């Protein structure tokens, strides 16, 4: 594709975004032009035609615990605190970490990054898998099998697919424990904290900034 063709596509974003998304999702991000990467990031997958289920019929979902480091000065020393990114639930009260269906045409890692971009509008370096949990849907009698990863955020988009239906908020550990509405996500958070505290010896932010 020529540079001239790309510029025409980008200029007509509203008409071609849905067509380009499945094409460019298969291309490594390092070789996708910056303009096209922005096109892909604004398109959210819909429907469950490609939804992945395990042998027991459990719907498989995957998500991330997005975090960043915040530097603080005190007593002549510099410390690093961890902040966590939570998003509002589309239905009901409370906050949660981004997660969604793992589909058959993508790896678990690709699904985790895609869902985090779609729901929270951030991306970064995908790190440790935090574990696997089974839980029952609140609205349907369906068992889900959820996987969570740690994600070190290095880019935060001003516009993202679910920006009109979700709010996002950076919080400290105590607030994350308090407002995260899903028990299994709170367990994933504790796994994350144990890993980061032991591996990096950072000071975990106890209160909301």
C-alpha positions in Angstrom: 0.0 0.0 0.0 1.4 3.4 -1.0 1.8 6.4 1.3 -0.8 8.2 -0.8 -3.3 5.3 -0.3 -2.8 5.3 3.4 -3.4 9.0 3.7 -6.7 8.5 1.9 -7.8 5.8 4.2 -7.0 7.7 7.3 -8.8 10.8 6.0 -11.9 8.7 5.6 -11.7 7.1 9.0 -15.4 6.9 9.8 -16.1 4.8 6.6 -13.3 2.3 6.7 -12.4 1.7 10.3 -14.6 -1.4 10.6 -13.1 -2.8 7.4 -9.5 -2.2 8.4 -9.7 -3.5 12.0 -9.6 -7.3 11.3 -6.9 -6.8 8.6 -4.4 -4.8 10.7 -5.0 -6.8 13.9 -3.0 -9.6 12.2 0.0 -7.3 11.5 2.6 -6.8 14.3 2.2 -3.3 15.8 5.9 -2.5 15.1 5.3 -2.6 11.3 1.9 -0.7 11.3 2.1 3.0 10.6 1.2 5.2 13.5 -1.9 6.6 11.7 -3.2 3.0 11.1 -2.5 2.0 14.7 -4.8 4.8 15.8 -7.5 3.5 13.5 -7.3 0.0 15.0 -7.3 1.3 18.6 -10.7 3.1 18.1 -12.5 0.0 16.8 -14.1 -2.5 19.3 -15.0 -6.0 18.6 -18.7 -6.9 19.1 -20.6 -10.2 19.2 -19.7 -13.6 20.5 -19.4 -15.6 17.2 -15.7 -16.2 17.9 -16.0 -16.7 21.7 -13.8 -19.4 23.1 -15.1 -22.0 25.5 -13.2 -24.8 27.3 -14.2 -28.5 27.2 -16.6 -28.0 30.2 -18.4 -25.3 28.3 -17.0 -22.5 30.5 -16.7 -19.1 28.7 -13.1 -18.0 28.7 -12.3 -14.4 29.5 -9.0 -12.6 30.0 -8.0 -9.2 31.3 -5.3 -7.1 32.9 -4.4 -5.3 36.1 -3.0 -2.1 34.6 -0.5 -0.3 36.7 2.1 2.5 36.7 4.8 3.8 39.0 4.6 7.3 40.5 7.8 8.8 41.9 7.7 10.6 45.3 10.3 12.7 47.1 10.5 12.6 50.8 13.3 13.0 53.5 15.8 13.4 50.7 15.0 10.1 49.1 13.0 9.1 46.1 10.4 6.3 46.3 8.2 4.6 43.8 4.6 3.9 44.4 2.2 1.8 42.4 -1.0 3.2 41.0 -3.7 0.9 39.6 -6.2 1.7 36.8 -9.8 0.8 37.4 -12.8 1.3 35.1 -16.5 1.7 35.8 -18.8 -1.2 35.2 -21.2 -0.7 32.3 -24.1 -2.0 34.4 -24.4 -1.7 38.1 -22.1 0.1 40.6 -18.5 -0.3 41.4 -15.3 -0.5 39.5 -13.3 -3.3 38.0 -10.2 -4.1 36.0 -10.6 -4.4 32.2 -11.5 -7.9 30.9 -13.5 -9.5 28.1 -14.0 -12.6 26.0 -11.0 -14.5 24.7 -11.7 -15.3 21.0 -10.6 -18.2 18.9 -8.6 -16.2 16.4 -6.2 -14.7 19.0 -3.8 -15.7 21.6 -4.5 -15.2 25.3 -2.0 -12.3 25.4 -3.5 -10.7 22.3 -6.9 -10.9 23.9 -5.7 -9.3 27.1 -4.2 -6.4 25.3 -7.2 -5.9 23.0 -9.7 -5.9 25.8 -7.6 -3.4 27.9 -7.4 -1.0 25.0 -11.1 -1.4 24.2 -12.4 -0.9 27.8 -9.7 1.2 29.5 -7.9 2.9 26.6 -4.4 2.0 27.7 -1.7 -0.4 26.6 1.8 -1.3 27.5 4.1 -4.2 28.5 2.2 -7.4 29.3 3.9 -9.1 32.2 3.1 -12.1 34.5 0.0 -14.2 34.2 -1.6 -13.8 37.7 -3.7 -16.9 37.7 -7.0 -18.5 36.7 -10.4 -18.1 38.4 -13.8 -19.6 37.8 -16.8 -17.5 38.6 -20.5 -17.3 37.8 -22.0 -14.5 35.7 -24.3 -12.2 37.7 -26.8 -11.8 34.9 -26.7 -15.3 33.4 -26.2 -18.8 34.8 -23.0 -19.2 32.9 -19.6 -20.2 34.4 -16.7 -18.2 33.3 -13.0 -19.0 33.4 -11.0 -15.8 33.9 -7.3 -15.2 33.4 -5.5 -12.0 34.5 -2.2 -10.5 33.6 -0.1 -7.6 35.0 0.2 -4.7 32.5 2.8 -2.0 32.9 1.1 1.0 31.2 3.2 3.1 28.9 0.5 4.7 26.7 -2.9 6.2 27.7 -5.3 7.2 24.9 -7.6 10.2 25.1 -10.1 8.4 22.9 -10.9 4.7 23.0 -13.8 2.4 21.9 -15.7 2.4 25.2 -14.9 5.9 26.3 -18.6 7.0 26.2 -19.7 4.1 28.4 -16.9 3.8 31.0 -14.9 6.0 33.3 -11.4 5.2 34.3 -9.5 6.2 37.5 -6.0 5.8 38.8 -6.1 4.7 42.5 -4.0 3.4 45.3 -4.1 -0.1 46.7 -6.5 0.5 49.5 -9.1 2.2 47.2 -8.7 -0.6 44.6 -9.4 -3.2 47.2 -12.5 -1.2 48.4 -14.2 -0.4 45.1 -13.3 -3.4 42.9 -16.6 -5.2 42.7 -15.4 -8.7 41.6 -14.1 -11.0 44.2 -11.8 -12.9 41.8 -10.3 -9.6 40.5 -9.5 -8.6 44.1 -7.7 -12.0 44.5 -5.8 -11.3 41.3 -4.9 -7.9 42.8 -3.4 -9.6 45.9 -1.4 -11.9 43.7 -0.1 -8.9 41.8 0.8 -7.0 45.0 2.7 -10.0 46.4 4.7 -10.3 43.2 5.6 -6.7 42.9 6.4 -6.2 46.5 8.7 -9.1 46.7 10.3 -8.7 43.3 10.8 -4.9 43.2 10.5 -3.8 46.8 8.4 -0.8 45.9 6.3 1.2 48.3 2.6 0.4 47.6 0.4 3.4 47.8 -1.9 3.0 50.8 -4.3 5.8 50.2 -5.8 7.5 47.2 -3.8 10.4 45.8 
